[in-house]
Amino acid sequence: MALYMDMHDALPEGATIDDVRAAHARDLEVQGDYGVLYHRYWVDESAGKVFCLVEAPDPATAERVHREAHGLVADRLFPVTEGS
């Protein structure tokens, strides 16, 4: 599977880090249905940005998990290679 970093450019109005935590938990519930593994996420609350590290067969499948889990689809998704 490929590794991706997705980026959500703007949280919904009034969303908090707790909302992001809940959305990630929902991703974890749904991911197994699609052979996806959401590893971690990072939040820049002041800028309203969220970053998610995910293993997926392809970008569309990673996006599908977000869409089904909570509807907050990433604005950008980058293929990445893990370094040490």
PyMOL Python script that loads the backbone (N, CA, C, O; Angstrom):
from pymol import cmd

cmd.read_pdbstr("""\
ATOM      1  N   MET A   1       0.845  -1.185   0.000  1.00  0.00           N
ATOM      2  CA  MET A   1       0.000   0.000   0.000  1.00  0.00           C
ATOM      3  C   MET A   1       0.882   1.237   0.000  1.00  0.00           C
ATOM      4  O   MET A   1       2.025   1.208   0.457  1.00  0.00           O
ATOM      5  N   ALA A   2       0.338   2.305  -0.513  1.00  0.00           N
ATOM      6  CA  ALA A   2       1.055   3.576  -0.566  1.00  0.00           C
ATOM      7  C   ALA A   2       0.774   4.393   0.697  1.00  0.00           C
ATOM      8  O   ALA A   2      -0.248   4.219   1.360  1.00  0.00           O
ATOM      9  N   LEU A   3       1.704   5.281   1.003  1.00  0.00           N
ATOM     10  CA  LEU A   3       1.594   6.159   2.163  1.00  0.00           C
ATOM     11  C   LEU A   3       1.295   7.568   1.667  1.00  0.00           C
ATOM     12  O   LEU A   3       1.927   8.048   0.725  1.00  0.00           O
ATOM     13  N   TYR A   4       0.326   8.231   2.307  1.00  0.00           N
ATOM     14  CA  TYR A   4      -0.092   9.578   1.913  1.00  0.00           C
ATOM     15  C   TYR A   4      -0.207  10.480   3.131  1.00  0.00           C
ATOM     16  O   TYR A   4      -0.488  10.025   4.239  1.00  0.00           O
ATOM     17  N   MET A   5       0.017  11.768   2.901  1.00  0.00           N
ATOM     18  CA  MET A   5      -0.274  12.801   3.894  1.00  0.00           C
ATOM     19  C   MET A   5      -1.370  13.653   3.284  1.00  0.00           C
ATOM     20  O   MET A   5      -1.192  14.236   2.215  1.00  0.00           O
ATOM     21  N   ASP A   6      -2.498  13.723   3.963  1.00  0.00           N
ATOM     22  CA  ASP A   6      -3.543  14.599   3.445  1.00  0.00           C
ATOM     23  C   ASP A   6      -3.590  15.883   4.249  1.00  0.00           C
ATOM     24  O   ASP A   6      -3.132  15.942   5.390  1.00  0.00           O
ATOM     25  N   MET A   7      -4.153  16.910   3.629  1.00  0.00           N
ATOM     26  CA  MET A   7      -4.207  18.222   4.265  1.00  0.00           C
ATOM     27  C   MET A   7      -5.598  18.802   4.104  1.00  0.00           C
ATOM     28  O   MET A   7      -6.126  18.919   2.998  1.00  0.00           O
ATOM     29  N   HIS A   8      -6.171  19.159   5.232  1.00  0.00           N
ATOM     30  CA  HIS A   8      -7.464  19.829   5.263  1.00  0.00           C
ATOM     31  C   HIS A   8      -7.152  21.312   5.511  1.00  0.00           C
ATOM     32  O   HIS A   8      -6.641  21.676   6.569  1.00  0.00           O
ATOM     33  N   ASP A   9      -7.460  22.147   4.540  1.00  0.00           N
ATOM     34  CA  ASP A   9      -7.077  23.562   4.611  1.00  0.00           C
ATOM     35  C   ASP A   9      -7.889  24.387   5.598  1.00  0.00           C
ATOM     36  O   ASP A   9      -7.399  25.400   6.097  1.00  0.00           O
ATOM     37  N   ALA A  10      -9.105  23.982   5.886  1.00  0.00           N
ATOM     38  CA  ALA A  10      -9.934  24.788   6.781  1.00  0.00           C
ATOM     39  C   ALA A  10     -10.913  23.901   7.529  1.00  0.00           C
ATOM     40  O   ALA A  10     -11.715  23.186   6.927  1.00  0.00           O
ATOM     41  N   LEU A  11     -10.833  23.958   8.845  1.00  0.00           N
ATOM     42  CA  LEU A  11     -11.815  23.261   9.659  1.00  0.00           C
ATOM     43  C   LEU A  11     -13.167  23.958   9.528  1.00  0.00           C
ATOM     44  O   LEU A  11     -13.223  25.163   9.280  1.00  0.00           O
ATOM     45  N   PRO A  12     -14.244  23.215   9.692  1.00  0.00           N
ATOM     46  CA  PRO A  12     -15.554  23.866   9.700  1.00  0.00           C
ATOM     47  C   PRO A  12     -15.622  24.919  10.817  1.00  0.00           C
ATOM     48  O   PRO A  12     -14.967  24.781  11.850  1.00  0.00           O
ATOM     49  N   GLU A  13     -16.398  25.939  10.604  1.00  0.00           N
ATOM     50  CA  GLU A  13     -16.573  27.023  11.585  1.00  0.00           C
ATOM     51  C   GLU A  13     -16.873  26.444  12.962  1.00  0.00           C
ATOM     52  O   GLU A  13     -17.803  25.653  13.121  1.00  0.00           O
ATOM     53  N   GLY A  14     -16.084  26.841  13.952  1.00  0.00           N
ATOM     54  CA  GLY A  14     -16.305  26.436  15.335  1.00  0.00           C
ATOM     55  C   GLY A  14     -15.746  25.075  15.712  1.00  0.00           C
ATOM     56  O   GLY A  14     -15.861  24.669  16.869  1.00  0.00           O
ATOM     57  N   ALA A  15     -15.138  24.353  14.764  1.00  0.00           N
ATOM     58  CA  ALA A  15     -14.594  23.024  15.065  1.00  0.00           C
ATOM     59  C   ALA A  15     -13.376  23.147  15.983  1.00  0.00           C
ATOM     60  O   ALA A  15     -12.607  24.104  15.893  1.00  0.00           O
ATOM     61  N   THR A  16     -13.220  22.176  16.852  1.00  0.00           N
ATOM     62  CA  THR A  16     -12.121  22.161  17.819  1.00  0.00           C
ATOM     63  C   THR A  16     -11.279  20.903  17.632  1.00  0.00           C
ATOM     64  O   THR A  16     -11.606  20.028  16.829  1.00  0.00           O
ATOM     65  N   ILE A  17     -10.206  20.835  18.380  1.00  0.00           N
ATOM     66  CA  ILE A  17      -9.356  19.645  18.333  1.00  0.00           C
ATOM     67  C   ILE A  17     -10.131  18.413  18.801  1.00  0.00           C
ATOM     68  O   ILE A  17      -9.864  17.305  18.336  1.00  0.00           O
ATOM     69  N   ASP A  18     -11.075  18.593  19.704  1.00  0.00           N
ATOM     70  CA  ASP A  18     -11.901  17.464  20.137  1.00  0.00           C
ATOM     71  C   ASP A  18     -12.767  16.942  18.990  1.00  0.00           C
ATOM     72  O   ASP A  18     -12.999  15.738  18.883  1.00  0.00           O
ATOM     73  N   ASP A  19     -13.242  17.842  18.138  1.00  0.00           N
ATOM     74  CA  ASP A  19     -14.008  17.430  16.965  1.00  0.00           C
ATOM     75  C   ASP A  19     -13.133  16.636  16.002  1.00  0.00           C
ATOM     76  O   ASP A  19     -13.584  15.655  15.409  1.00  0.00           O
ATOM     77  N   VAL A  20     -11.882  17.062  15.849  1.00  0.00           N
ATOM     78  CA  VAL A  20     -10.941  16.344  14.977  1.00  0.00           C
ATOM     79  C   VAL A  20     -10.663  14.967  15.562  1.00  0.00           C
ATOM     80  O   VAL A  20     -10.606  13.980  14.827  1.00  0.00           O
ATOM     81  N   ARG A  21     -10.494  14.894  16.855  1.00  0.00           N
ATOM     82  CA  ARG A  21     -10.257  13.607  17.532  1.00  0.00           C
ATOM     83  C   ARG A  21     -11.431  12.651  17.268  1.00  0.00           C
ATOM     84  O   ARG A  21     -11.218  11.470  16.993  1.00  0.00           O
ATOM     85  N   ALA A  22     -12.648  13.154  17.352  1.00  0.00           N
ATOM     86  CA  ALA A  22     -13.836  12.336  17.111  1.00  0.00           C
ATOM     87  C   ALA A  22     -13.906  11.890  15.645  1.00  0.00           C
ATOM     88  O   ALA A  22     -14.276  10.752  15.356  1.00  0.00           O
ATOM     89  N   ALA A  23     -13.551  12.786  14.728  1.00  0.00           N
ATOM     90  CA  ALA A  23     -13.553  12.442  13.306  1.00  0.00           C
ATOM     91  C   ALA A  23     -12.522  11.342  13.035  1.00  0.00           C
ATOM     92  O   ALA A  23     -12.794  10.404  12.285  1.00  0.00           O
ATOM     93  N   HIS A  24     -11.340  11.461  13.645  1.00  0.00           N
ATOM     94  CA  HIS A  24     -10.303  10.439  13.466  1.00  0.00           C
ATOM     95  C   HIS A  24     -10.787   9.087  14.010  1.00  0.00           C
ATOM     96  O   HIS A  24     -10.555   8.048  13.392  1.00  0.00           O
ATOM     97  N   ALA A  25     -11.450   9.108  15.153  1.00  0.00           N
ATOM     98  CA  ALA A  25     -11.977   7.870  15.726  1.00  0.00           C
ATOM     99  C   ALA A  25     -12.968   7.218  14.762  1.00  0.00           C
ATOM    100  O   ALA A  25     -13.006   5.995  14.631  1.00  0.00           O
ATOM    101  N   ARG A  26     -13.754   8.031  14.103  1.00  0.00           N
ATOM    102  CA  ARG A  26     -14.713   7.505  13.121  1.00  0.00           C
ATOM    103  C   ARG A  26     -13.963   6.918  11.908  1.00  0.00           C
ATOM    104  O   ARG A  26     -14.366   5.883  11.376  1.00  0.00           O
ATOM    105  N   ASP A  27     -12.870   7.579  11.469  1.00  0.00           N
ATOM    106  CA  ASP A  27     -12.040   7.016  10.397  1.00  0.00           C
ATOM    107  C   ASP A  27     -11.575   5.610  10.776  1.00  0.00           C
ATOM    108  O   ASP A  27     -11.611   4.696   9.952  1.00  0.00           O
ATOM    109  N   LEU A  28     -11.141   5.445  12.020  1.00  0.00           N
ATOM    110  CA  LEU A  28     -10.634   4.154  12.475  1.00  0.00           C
ATOM    111  C   LEU A  28     -11.716   3.085  12.445  1.00  0.00           C
ATOM    112  O   LEU A  28     -11.426   1.912  12.210  1.00  0.00           O
ATOM    113  N   GLU A  29     -12.968   3.486  12.682  1.00  0.00           N
ATOM    114  CA  GLU A  29     -14.079   2.540  12.641  1.00  0.00           C
ATOM    115  C   GLU A  29     -14.384   2.083  11.211  1.00  0.00           C
ATOM    116  O   GLU A  29     -14.791   0.941  10.998  1.00  0.00           O
ATOM    117  N   VAL A  30     -14.192   2.963  10.241  1.00  0.00           N
ATOM    118  CA  VAL A  30     -14.581   2.709   8.851  1.00  0.00           C
ATOM    119  C   VAL A  30     -13.439   2.124   8.015  1.00  0.00           C
ATOM    120  O   VAL A  30     -13.696   1.382   7.067  1.00  0.00           O
ATOM    121  N   GLN A  31     -12.192   2.440   8.343  1.00  0.00           N
ATOM    122  CA  GLN A  31     -11.050   2.141   7.476  1.00  0.00           C
ATOM    123  C   GLN A  31     -10.929   0.671   7.088  1.00  0.00           C
ATOM    124  O   GLN A  31     -10.549   0.372   5.956  1.00  0.00           O
ATOM    125  N   GLY A  32     -11.235  -0.234   7.974  1.00  0.00           N
ATOM    126  CA  GLY A  32     -11.088  -1.660   7.686  1.00  0.00           C
ATOM    127  C   GLY A  32     -11.965  -2.140   6.539  1.00  0.00           C
ATOM    128  O   GLY A  32     -11.638  -3.120   5.869  1.00  0.00           O
ATOM    129  N   ASP A  33     -13.070  -1.455   6.313  1.00  0.00           N
ATOM    130  CA  ASP A  33     -13.961  -1.832   5.211  1.00  0.00           C
ATOM    131  C   ASP A  33     -13.311  -1.594   3.851  1.00  0.00           C
ATOM    132  O   ASP A  33     -13.763  -2.141   2.846  1.00  0.00           O
ATOM    133  N   TYR A  34     -12.253  -0.782   3.813  1.00  0.00           N
ATOM    134  CA  TYR A  34     -11.637  -0.378   2.549  1.00  0.00           C
ATOM    135  C   TYR A  34     -10.146  -0.702   2.460  1.00  0.00           C
ATOM    136  O   TYR A  34      -9.486  -0.298   1.503  1.00  0.00           O
ATOM    137  N   GLY A  35      -9.613  -1.419   3.435  1.00  0.00           N
ATOM    138  CA  GLY A  35      -8.198  -1.756   3.403  1.00  0.00           C
ATOM    139  C   GLY A  35      -7.298  -0.550   3.583  1.00  0.00           C
ATOM    140  O   GLY A  35      -6.220  -0.480   2.994  1.00  0.00           O
ATOM    141  N   VAL A  36      -7.736   0.397   4.393  1.00  0.00           N
ATOM    142  CA  VAL A  36      -7.022   1.656   4.644  1.00  0.00           C
ATOM    143  C   VAL A  36      -6.579   1.665   6.093  1.00  0.00           C
ATOM    144  O   VAL A  36      -7.223   1.057   6.947  1.00  0.00           O
ATOM    145  N   LEU A  37      -5.475   2.358   6.375  1.00  0.00           N
ATOM    146  CA  LEU A  37      -4.984   2.486   7.745  1.00  0.00           C
ATOM    147  C   LEU A  37      -4.605   3.941   8.017  1.00  0.00           C
ATOM    148  O   LEU A  37      -3.567   4.415   7.557  1.00  0.00           O
ATOM    149  N   TYR A  38      -5.448   4.637   8.760  1.00  0.00           N
ATOM    150  CA  TYR A  38      -5.123   5.999   9.198  1.00  0.00           C
ATOM    151  C   TYR A  38      -4.232   5.889  10.424  1.00  0.00           C
ATOM    152  O   TYR A  38      -4.655   5.383  11.464  1.00  0.00           O
ATOM    153  N   HIS A  39      -2.984   6.367  10.301  1.00  0.00           N
ATOM    154  CA  HIS A  39      -2.004   6.218  11.378  1.00  0.00           C
ATOM    155  C   HIS A  39      -2.130   7.305  12.440  1.00  0.00           C
ATOM    156  O   HIS A  39      -2.351   7.016  13.616  1.00  0.00           O
ATOM    157  N   ARG A  40      -1.987   8.544  12.019  1.00  0.00           N
ATOM    158  CA  ARG A  40      -1.933   9.672  12.958  1.00  0.00           C
ATOM    159  C   ARG A  40      -2.515  10.901  12.293  1.00  0.00           C
ATOM    160  O   ARG A  40      -2.746  10.933  11.084  1.00  0.00           O
ATOM    161  N   TYR A  41      -2.744  11.908  13.114  1.00  0.00           N
ATOM    162  CA  TYR A  41      -3.178  13.200  12.590  1.00  0.00           C
ATOM    163  C   TYR A  41      -2.528  14.305  13.416  1.00  0.00           C
ATOM    164  O   TYR A  41      -2.137  14.098  14.565  1.00  0.00           O
ATOM    165  N   TRP A  42      -2.423  15.468  12.810  1.00  0.00           N
ATOM    166  CA  TRP A  42      -1.877  16.649  13.460  1.00  0.00           C
ATOM    167  C   TRP A  42      -2.828  17.803  13.203  1.00  0.00           C
ATOM    168  O   TRP A  42      -3.449  17.883  12.143  1.00  0.00           O
ATOM    169  N   VAL A  43      -2.940  18.694  14.176  1.00  0.00           N
ATOM    170  CA  VAL A  43      -3.857  19.832  14.065  1.00  0.00           C
ATOM    171  C   VAL A  43      -3.093  21.121  14.324  1.00  0.00           C
ATOM    172  O   VAL A  43      -2.344  21.231  15.295  1.00  0.00           O
ATOM    173  N   ASP A  44      -3.292  22.098  13.438  1.00  0.00           N
ATOM    174  CA  ASP A  44      -2.852  23.479  13.681  1.00  0.00           C
ATOM    175  C   ASP A  44      -4.145  24.254  13.898  1.00  0.00           C
ATOM    176  O   ASP A  44      -4.727  24.809  12.967  1.00  0.00           O
ATOM    177  N   GLU A  45      -4.576  24.274  15.161  1.00  0.00           N
ATOM    178  CA  GLU A  45      -5.876  24.856  15.495  1.00  0.00           C
ATOM    179  C   GLU A  45      -5.952  26.335  15.124  1.00  0.00           C
ATOM    180  O   GLU A  45      -6.990  26.803  14.658  1.00  0.00           O
ATOM    181  N   SER A  46      -4.857  27.075  15.327  1.00  0.00           N
ATOM    182  CA  SER A  46      -4.882  28.511  15.033  1.00  0.00           C
ATOM    183  C   SER A  46      -5.035  28.790  13.543  1.00  0.00           C
ATOM    184  O   SER A  46      -5.651  29.785  13.162  1.00  0.00           O
ATOM    185  N   ALA A  47      -4.482  27.920  12.693  1.00  0.00           N
ATOM    186  CA  ALA A  47      -4.605  28.097  11.244  1.00  0.00           C
ATOM    187  C   ALA A  47      -5.797  27.317  10.674  1.00  0.00           C
ATOM    188  O   ALA A  47      -6.149  27.481   9.505  1.00  0.00           O
ATOM    189  N   GLY A  48      -6.416  26.469  11.507  1.00  0.00           N
ATOM    190  CA  GLY A  48      -7.559  25.690  11.060  1.00  0.00           C
ATOM    191  C   GLY A  48      -7.198  24.567  10.107  1.00  0.00           C
ATOM    192  O   GLY A  48      -8.012  24.178   9.269  1.00  0.00           O
ATOM    193  N   LYS A  49      -5.978  24.040  10.228  1.00  0.00           N
ATOM    194  CA  LYS A  49      -5.516  22.990   9.311  1.00  0.00           C
ATOM    195  C   LYS A  49      -5.364  21.657  10.047  1.00  0.00           C
ATOM    196  O   LYS A  49      -5.039  21.609  11.234  1.00  0.00           O
ATOM    197  N   VAL A  50      -5.610  20.586   9.304  1.00  0.00           N
ATOM    198  CA  VAL A  50      -5.442  19.235   9.829  1.00  0.00           C
ATOM    199  C   VAL A  50      -4.660  18.433   8.799  1.00  0.00           C
ATOM    200  O   VAL A  50      -4.866  18.576   7.594  1.00  0.00           O
ATOM    201  N   PHE A  51      -3.754  17.581   9.295  1.00  0.00           N
ATOM    202  CA  PHE A  51      -2.930  16.723   8.452  1.00  0.00           C
ATOM    203  C   PHE A  51      -3.120  15.286   8.932  1.00  0.00           C
ATOM    204  O   PHE A  51      -3.091  15.022  10.134  1.00  0.00           O
ATOM    205  N   CYS A  52      -3.313  14.360   7.998  1.00  0.00           N
ATOM    206  CA  CYS A  52      -3.522  12.960   8.351  1.00  0.00           C
ATOM    207  C   CYS A  52      -2.544  12.086   7.579  1.00  0.00           C
ATOM    208  O   CYS A  52      -2.367  12.253   6.372  1.00  0.00           O
ATOM    209  N   LEU A  53      -1.913  11.155   8.283  1.00  0.00           N
ATOM    210  CA  LEU A  53      -1.024  10.186   7.647  1.00  0.00           C
ATOM    211  C   LEU A  53      -1.804   8.892   7.461  1.00  0.00           C
ATOM    212  O   LEU A  53      -2.335   8.334   8.422  1.00  0.00           O
ATOM    213  N   VAL A  54      -1.870   8.417   6.219  1.00  0.00           N
ATOM    214  CA  VAL A  54      -2.722   7.281   5.900  1.00  0.00           C
ATOM    215  C   VAL A  54      -2.046   6.338   4.913  1.00  0.00           C
ATOM    216  O   VAL A  54      -1.367   6.782   3.987  1.00  0.00           O
ATOM    217  N   GLU A  55      -2.233   5.041   5.112  1.00  0.00           N
ATOM    218  CA  GLU A  55      -1.842   4.036   4.131  1.00  0.00           C
ATOM    219  C   GLU A  55      -3.112   3.606   3.416  1.00  0.00           C
ATOM    220  O   GLU A  55      -4.114   3.266   4.046  1.00  0.00           O
ATOM    221  N   ALA A  56      -3.054   3.628   2.092  1.00  0.00           N
ATOM    222  CA  ALA A  56      -4.234   3.275   1.311  1.00  0.00           C
ATOM    223  C   ALA A  56      -3.814   2.715  -0.038  1.00  0.00           C
ATOM    224  O   ALA A  56      -2.706   2.980  -0.504  1.00  0.00           O
ATOM    225  N   PRO A  57      -4.688   1.946  -0.667  1.00  0.00           N
ATOM    226  CA  PRO A  57      -4.364   1.420  -1.993  1.00  0.00           C
ATOM    227  C   PRO A  57      -4.197   2.531  -3.024  1.00  0.00           C
ATOM    228  O   PRO A  57      -3.433   2.392  -3.980  1.00  0.00           O
ATOM    229  N   ASP A  58      -4.918   3.638  -2.823  1.00  0.00           N
ATOM    230  CA  ASP A  58      -4.859   4.770  -3.750  1.00  0.00           C
ATOM    231  C   ASP A  58      -5.523   5.982  -3.084  1.00  0.00           C
ATOM    232  O   ASP A  58      -6.229   5.828  -2.087  1.00  0.00           O
ATOM    233  N   PRO A  59      -5.303   7.179  -3.626  1.00  0.00           N
ATOM    234  CA  PRO A  59      -5.886   8.385  -3.014  1.00  0.00           C
ATOM    235  C   PRO A  59      -7.412   8.358  -2.917  1.00  0.00           C
ATOM    236  O   PRO A  59      -7.979   8.814  -1.924  1.00  0.00           O
ATOM    237  N   ALA A  60      -8.070   7.828  -3.935  1.00  0.00           N
ATOM    238  CA  ALA A  60      -9.531   7.816  -3.936  1.00  0.00           C
ATOM    239  C   ALA A  60     -10.094   6.983  -2.788  1.00  0.00           C
ATOM    240  O   ALA A  60     -11.131   7.325  -2.220  1.00  0.00           O
ATOM    241  N   THR A  61      -9.419   5.902  -2.452  1.00  0.00           N
ATOM    242  CA  THR A  61      -9.895   5.051  -1.367  1.00  0.00           C
ATOM    243  C   THR A  61      -9.679   5.730  -0.019  1.00  0.00           C
ATOM    244  O   THR A  61     -10.533   5.627   0.862  1.00  0.00           O
ATOM    245  N   ALA A  62      -8.561   6.416   0.159  1.00  0.00           N
ATOM    246  CA  ALA A  62      -8.334   7.183   1.386  1.00  0.00           C
ATOM    247  C   ALA A  62      -9.428   8.238   1.540  1.00  0.00           C
ATOM    248  O   ALA A  62      -9.971   8.425   2.628  1.00  0.00           O
ATOM    249  N   GLU A  63      -9.742   8.918   0.455  1.00  0.00           N
ATOM    250  CA  GLU A  63     -10.783   9.947   0.471  1.00  0.00           C
ATOM    251  C   GLU A  63     -12.155   9.341   0.794  1.00  0.00           C
ATOM    252  O   GLU A  63     -12.956   9.945   1.507  1.00  0.00           O
ATOM    253  N   ARG A  64     -12.407   8.171   0.274  1.00  0.00           N
ATOM    254  CA  ARG A  64     -13.697   7.516   0.503  1.00  0.00           C
ATOM    255  C   ARG A  64     -13.930   7.257   1.991  1.00  0.00           C
ATOM    256  O   ARG A  64     -15.048   7.415   2.483  1.00  0.00           O
ATOM    257  N   VAL A  65     -12.877   6.860   2.706  1.00  0.00           N
ATOM    258  CA  VAL A  65     -13.011   6.624   4.146  1.00  0.00           C
ATOM    259  C   VAL A  65     -13.408   7.917   4.843  1.00  0.00           C
ATOM    260  O   VAL A  65     -14.344   7.921   5.642  1.00  0.00           O
ATOM    261  N   HIS A  66     -12.711   9.020   4.554  1.00  0.00           N
ATOM    262  CA  HIS A  66     -13.069  10.304   5.166  1.00  0.00           C
ATOM    263  C   HIS A  66     -14.519  10.683   4.843  1.00  0.00           C
ATOM    264  O   HIS A  66     -15.272  11.110   5.718  1.00  0.00           O
ATOM    265  N   ARG A  67     -14.888  10.520   3.584  1.00  0.00           N
ATOM    266  CA  ARG A  67     -16.237  10.910   3.152  1.00  0.00           C
ATOM    267  C   ARG A  67     -17.296  10.114   3.908  1.00  0.00           C
ATOM    268  O   ARG A  67     -18.274  10.676   4.401  1.00  0.00           O
ATOM    269  N   GLU A  68     -17.091   8.803   3.994  1.00  0.00           N
ATOM    270  CA  GLU A  68     -18.072   7.962   4.671  1.00  0.00           C
ATOM    271  C   GLU A  68     -18.057   8.168   6.185  1.00  0.00           C
ATOM    272  O   GLU A  68     -19.108   8.163   6.827  1.00  0.00           O
ATOM    273  N   ALA A  69     -16.864   8.350   6.751  1.00  0.00           N
ATOM    274  CA  ALA A  69     -16.743   8.451   8.204  1.00  0.00           C
ATOM    275  C   ALA A  69     -17.333   9.739   8.769  1.00  0.00           C
ATOM    276  O   ALA A  69     -18.004   9.722   9.801  1.00  0.00           O
ATOM    277  N   HIS A  70     -17.079  10.859   8.085  1.00  0.00           N
ATOM    278  CA  HIS A  70     -17.519  12.142   8.650  1.00  0.00           C
ATOM    279  C   HIS A  70     -17.748  13.236   7.621  1.00  0.00           C
ATOM    280  O   HIS A  70     -18.209  14.321   7.974  1.00  0.00           O
ATOM    281  N   GLY A  71     -17.440  12.979   6.368  1.00  0.00           N
ATOM    282  CA  GLY A  71     -17.709  13.959   5.317  1.00  0.00           C
ATOM    283  C   GLY A  71     -16.655  15.034   5.135  1.00  0.00           C
ATOM    284  O   GLY A  71     -16.792  15.875   4.247  1.00  0.00           O
ATOM    285  N   LEU A  72     -15.615  15.033   5.942  1.00  0.00           N
ATOM    286  CA  LEU A  72     -14.569  16.063   5.862  1.00  0.00           C
ATOM    287  C   LEU A  72     -13.432  15.570   4.972  1.00  0.00           C
ATOM    288  O   LEU A  72     -12.430  15.047   5.461  1.00  0.00           O
ATOM    289  N   VAL A  73     -13.595  15.739   3.678  1.00  0.00           N
ATOM    290  CA  VAL A  73     -12.617  15.272   2.703  1.00  0.00           C
ATOM    291  C   VAL A  73     -11.450  16.254   2.636  1.00  0.00           C
ATOM    292  O   VAL A  73     -11.647  17.468   2.682  1.00  0.00           O
ATOM    293  N   ALA A  74     -10.242  15.721   2.527  1.00  0.00           N
ATOM    294  CA  ALA A  74      -9.036  16.558   2.458  1.00  0.00           C
ATOM    295  C   ALA A  74      -9.039  17.422   1.201  1.00  0.00           C
ATOM    296  O   ALA A  74      -9.589  17.043   0.167  1.00  0.00           O
ATOM    297  N   ASP A  75      -8.412  18.590   1.314  1.00  0.00           N
ATOM    298  CA  ASP A  75      -8.272  19.485   0.172  1.00  0.00           C
ATOM    299  C   ASP A  75      -7.109  19.060  -0.730  1.00  0.00           C
ATOM    300  O   ASP A  75      -7.133  19.275  -1.942  1.00  0.00           O
ATOM    301  N   ARG A  76      -6.092  18.454  -0.111  1.00  0.00           N
ATOM    302  CA  ARG A  76      -4.927  17.988  -0.869  1.00  0.00           C
ATOM    303  C   ARG A  76      -4.435  16.685  -0.265  1.00  0.00           C
ATOM    304  O   ARG A  76      -4.596  16.432   0.929  1.00  0.00           O
ATOM    305  N   LEU A  77      -3.831  15.863  -1.116  1.00  0.00           N
ATOM    306  CA  LEU A  77      -3.296  14.589  -0.662  1.00  0.00           C
ATOM    307  C   LEU A  77      -1.980  14.356  -1.397  1.00  0.00           C
ATOM    308  O   LEU A  77      -1.923  14.424  -2.625  1.00  0.00           O
ATOM    309  N   PHE A  78      -0.923  14.081  -0.631  1.00  0.00           N
ATOM    310  CA  PHE A  78       0.421  13.945  -1.186  1.00  0.00           C
ATOM    311  C   PHE A  78       0.951  12.544  -0.943  1.00  0.00           C
ATOM    312  O   PHE A  78       0.871  12.052   0.183  1.00  0.00           O
ATOM    313  N   PRO A  79       1.490  11.883  -1.964  1.00  0.00           N
ATOM    314  CA  PRO A  79       2.197  10.623  -1.705  1.00  0.00           C
ATOM    315  C   PRO A  79       3.497  10.957  -0.963  1.00  0.00           C
ATOM    316  O   PRO A  79       4.200  11.894  -1.342  1.00  0.00           O
ATOM    317  N   VAL A  80       3.814  10.210   0.071  1.00  0.00           N
ATOM    318  CA  VAL A  80       5.021  10.476   0.860  1.00  0.00           C
ATOM    319  C   VAL A  80       5.789   9.177   1.087  1.00  0.00           C
ATOM    320  O   VAL A  80       5.238   8.082   0.969  1.00  0.00           O
ATOM    321  N   THR A  81       7.063   9.321   1.411  1.00  0.00           N
ATOM    322  CA  THR A  81       7.923   8.208   1.766  1.00  0.00           C
ATOM    323  C   THR A  81       8.436   8.477   3.170  1.00  0.00           C
ATOM    324  O   THR A  81       8.941   9.564   3.453  1.00  0.00           O
ATOM    325  N   GLU A  82       8.311   7.506   4.037  1.00  0.00           N
ATOM    326  CA  GLU A  82       8.753   7.677   5.414  1.00  0.00           C
ATOM    327  C   GLU A  82      10.272   7.674   5.493  1.00  0.00           C
ATOM    328  O   GLU A  82      10.931   6.819   4.902  1.00  0.00           O
ATOM    329  N   GLY A  83      10.819   8.629   6.221  1.00  0.00           N
ATOM    330  CA  GLY A  83      12.255   8.690   6.454  1.00  0.00           C
ATOM    331  C   GLY A  83      12.558   8.302   7.892  1.00  0.00           C
ATOM    332  O   GLY A  83      11.651   8.038   8.681  1.00  0.00           O
ATOM    333  N   SER A  84      13.832   8.269   8.221  1.00  0.00           N
ATOM    334  CA  SER A  84      14.209   7.914   9.592  1.00  0.00           C
ATOM    335  C   SER A  84      14.589   9.128  10.388  1.00  0.00           C
ATOM    336  O   SER A  84      14.934   9.013  11.564  1.00  0.00           O
TER     337      SER A  84
END
""", "prot")
cmd.dss("prot")
cmd.show_as("cartoon", "prot")
cmd.util.cbc("prot")
cmd.orient("prot")
